Amino acid sequence: MIDHNRQKGAAMNNDKHLDGQPRPTAEQVAWVFSHIRDHAREPGSFRHLIYQRMRFDCRAYSPLYGAGGLEISNMCHAAAALAGEGD
């Protein structure tokens, strides 16, 4: 059973990452999703994802790590391993 109050709270907590900025557009989120999809198809390190794939500089590490980027990168590795495509 889905706890809708919990989901609402999670969404409010996620908004803290905006730090007063407007919500990203669908096109901006699509850009992020496309890089995560590519990372899932050909996994690399979290640093590879943010520095090479997404072309951020070192200032992006902390906010992307804090938003769950390392966990997402690790999930890509786990999914590839389950599919028999990983290291």
N, C-alpha and C positions, 0 to 999 in steps of 0.2 A: 504494500500500500504506500502511495506517495504522500509524504508529509509536505504539504504545500507551504505551511508556515516556515518550515526549515529551508525550503527552496527560496522563499522570499528573503529570509535573513541572509542566505548565501549571496543572493544578488546584491543586496545592500552592502555587504562586506566587500564584494568585488568592485563596487563603484569607488571604493577608497583609492584604488590604483589610478583613477582618473585625476586625482589631485587638483580638482577644480576645472579640469579641461572638459570640453564637450565629449559626449560619447563618440566613439569611432564610427565612421560610416560603414555601410555594408561592404563597400569596395575595399576599405582598409582591412576589415576583418577577413574578407576573402583572400587578400594578399597574405595575411598571417596563416590562414588555413592552407593555402597552396604550399607554403614553405614547410608546414608541419606534415602535410601529405608527402612531399618529396623526402622529408627526413624519415618518415615511416617506411618509405619504399627503399631508401638507401641510408640506413642509420649511420650516424656519426656521433661525436661527442656533443654535449650541450654547447660547448664553445664553438664547435664547427657550425652548429645550427645558427647561433646568433651572430658570429663574426663572418663566416664565409657565406652561408646561405642567405642570411637576412642583411648582412653588411652593416651591422651596428659596430660602434667602437666600444672600448672598454667601459665607458660610463653606463652602458646598457646592462652590464652583467648583473648588478645588484637588483635593480627593479624587475628584470625578467626572471631572475632566480626567485625573488620574493613572491612573484605571481605564479609560481609553479612550473616555470620553464624546465628546470632540471627534471622534475617528475614527469613531465610530458616527454622529454627526450628519453628518459629511462623506459617509459611505456612503449615508445617506438621500438627500442631495443628488445623489450620483452615480447612484443607482438611479432617482430621479425624472427626471434628465436623460436617461438611457438610454431611459426609457419615454416621453420627450417631454412630461413634465409639469412639468419644473423651469424655473428661470429661463432 
